[in-house]
Amino acid sequence: MKILIIGAAGMLGRKLVQSLIFKGKMNGQPIEALILADIFEPERPDFAGAVETIAADLSLAGIAERLIESRPDLICHLAAVVSGEAEADFEKGYSVNLDGTRALFEAIRLAGQKKPYCPKVVFTSSIVVFGEPLPDIIGDSHCLTPLTSYGTQKAIGELLLADYSRRGFLDGIGIRLPTISIRPGKPNKAASGFFSSILREPLIGQEAVLPVSETVRHWFASPRAAVRFIVHAAELDTQRLGSRRSITMPGLAATVGDQIEALRRVAGDAAAKLIRHEPNKAIADIIAGWPRSFDANRAKELGFIAETSFDEIIRVHIEDELESTLPVHEQA
Amino acid sequence: MKILIIGAAGMLGRKLVQSLIFKGKMNGQPIEALILADIFEPERPDFAGAVETIAADLSLAGIAERLIESRPDLICHLAAVVSGEAEADFEKGYSVNLDGTRALFEAIRLAGQKKPYCPKVVFTSSIVVFGEPLPDIIGDSHCLTPLTSYGTQKAIGELLLADYSRRGFLDGIGIRLPTISIRPGKPNKAASGFFSSILREPLIGQEAVLPVSETVRHWFASPRAAVRFIVHAAELDTQRLGSRRSITMPGLAATVGDQIEALRRVAGDAAAKLIRHEPNKAIADIIAGWPRSFDANRAKELGFIAETSFDEIIRVHIEDELESTLPVHEQA
């Protein structure tokens, strides 16, 4: 089988490629070819089958047609202008996140008019399709009320995915990813950045800033779990979804205090002491509009599995990003 | 104040124009100019102020800019390719209902970049943004799950309206209209057509066909109530909406049996006997996916008012469409 990954150079994209290569098969069928696309040409992975790497801006005319030219069986569409950028640059956000996604779906539909074609499409949405006012635990039938342009664009992507699937143009599944923690890499300026940095930096002996109260509650999964969600979605029989093609992924509802306690248990007091509390009202106000917890019953029934404690999420990070070693201040 | 109505030649558009002319003011401000646009040039109404009538396809380049050139204070966007046509012609539906709506919002945003401009925009959505699986009574926080391309396009319009409003580009309010009954005019082939024709035709002594069971329940408002919703939305202070800019309108939850009993009470047994039951599985299957009833609490709190009985809906039709007279078979 042939797999196209759009957004293959991003954090999740790279981990997904590694996971697919390691797995070697999807639903029992050998993976024969990978087409890896991103705005910058993705790195060429070490893979025995065919690999094509493409630098491509999905929002430009003709690009979507080019990407699906060889009629991949599975398309994982992870590419997006992220939340902060889509808010700062309104036109760019709509162009990439809405027009780009629609261009992909349209290219698939039009290819199917020439010769039957109905690929499986996994679309990564996000829990930021939900915004206040919200109940403490959000059920699977709660309305989408995004409070950012990014969330709006993801919600529209979900609606298009459902309609194109209903019409038989593609076989879509949308997965709403929790906030990813611990995101590897450098600290960034995203409002959500501290959810990762207050763990990631102390784990390597560096200071981190906490801009909100320890009582703030949010919904998390590790990068490893997120990749597992994508793979599970790609293998799932969409007959089981009915008309509702997008699903809130399971996650761990945890407060910042829970995160810090887990850090203390895994890496000791010295690590926890590296977190400096510096309240920032602007960030606190943004976070206040975000969802806190979900029941995610549909996803659980469909076999999606997340972590159940932050200790586990931290251990996943130590295994996957720190070569299973903690620096000197590790305890016991 | 200057008012632009897009879709002014349609059934609701024409009634809205008459209602605005009769009213003369909006929120105490005199209505000075009407710009009436539709795919065919709307009829010129009898109005003391300025009137412009325009034949315009909103989905074509430059048209939206042209329509808002004179910077109307209020824009009522009622234009749409209807449900059946959007299902039969996928590209036309997306072009008019999605691209046309987005072109309008974009034209407003770009006009505002040149010189401050933030008109009130009333967008008519529809209860077909909801589809099975559904609870018997649908609450205001239930997710949108359209089962038609038309419903998908309306749901996307709602999301865009909310995002453009949040960003301050326009001041939007979306109203989800119930199924309109009794829709005046000739019988048509819409799946929902019988909800009007089983009353409209017998009221003038003609036969009508009922393709579903009398137990089918649905959500209704008269054309007069629908126009009242639009006017109330146009006058409503959107501060009261918070971030949720679209609202399910109140209506009357009634079964086909309730409709027939009301017909019998208002126009007699002879009228009710003109309904011929001819089961049609295709229509019954479509209707089975439709919403049955809503609580519509938000709309009621915001002062939107619908009919409370089908007797009243039938009387509205007799007053507005039949010059307050029933034909010879009228009782008592």
Interface residues (C-beta under 8 A of the other chain):
Chain A: F90 R109 G131 E132 P133 S141 H142 C143 L144 T145 P146 L147 S149 T152 A155 I156 L159 L160 A162 D163 R166 R167 G242 S243 R244
Chain B: F90 G131 E132 P133 S141 H142 C143 L144 T145 P146 L147 S149 T152 A155 I156 L159 L160 A162 D163 R166 R167 G242 S243 R244
